[in-house]
Amino acid sequence: NAGVTQTPKFQVLKTGQSMTLQCAQDMNHEYMSWYRQDPGMGLRLIHYSVGAGITDQGEVPNGYNVSRSTTEDFPLRLLSAAPSQTSVYFCASSRVWGRWGYYEQYFGPGTRLTVT
Amino acid sequence: GQQVMQIPQYQHVQEGEDFTTYCNSSTTLSNIQWYKQRPGGHPVFLIQLVKSGEVKKQKRLTFQFGEAKKNSSLHITATQTTDVGTYFCADTDGTQGGSEKLVFGKGTKLTVNP
């Protein structure tokens, strides 16, 4: 299993450009999420999905779109990049099991995005 | 929305010293997860606590969940240089429903002097 993969690893964009960050998982997990990580801010949830065709907003969704057409893929689209979107982006997948709702999130290696 | 406060923000220790990070909330936590992120790496799941007063151990790491489910701690005994990284706690956002929606603390960055 490759786990959670993300591409690209690094990206530089100019203000106003658009792009898609790719995320894929091969563990057949129902849940997938996108986070951004900024210095001193921890991880903040952007969007998440509980299954193919179902997505919802997280804490900081503005400026980002997602879709989930398959269980495996969960791309994140930046519509019009802004310097405030300079960050490290992590995709994660998880499944729930057991009586107590145990689950763990598996994170991808991240995409380091710089918007100039 | 729910907030999870984590202290301290930074901790520097000599190798062999103990280390503790705390996670606090003003509201009852649904459950607590702990993650470790090495410098330049991605978060890696360590453990999940779900029951009031729960204590779990993983070798030199001890995780506790408060009786009132409003706080949690991670204690590392006799730190090693391999423990370097940032430790995050996370809770599910119960107000929005769904265990897939995590709220992370800002993390405690641990450095270890050999």
Interface residues (C-beta under 8 A of the other chain):
Chain A: Y31 S33 Y35 G40 M41 G42 L43 R44 L45 Y48 V50 G58 E59 F90 A92 S94 V96 W100 G101 Y102 Y103 E104 Q105 Y106 F107 G108 P109 G110
Chain B: G1 Q6 Q9 N31 Q33 Y35 G41 H42 P43 V44 F45 Q48 V50 K51 F88 A90 G98 S99 E100 K101 L102 V103 F104 G105 K106 G107
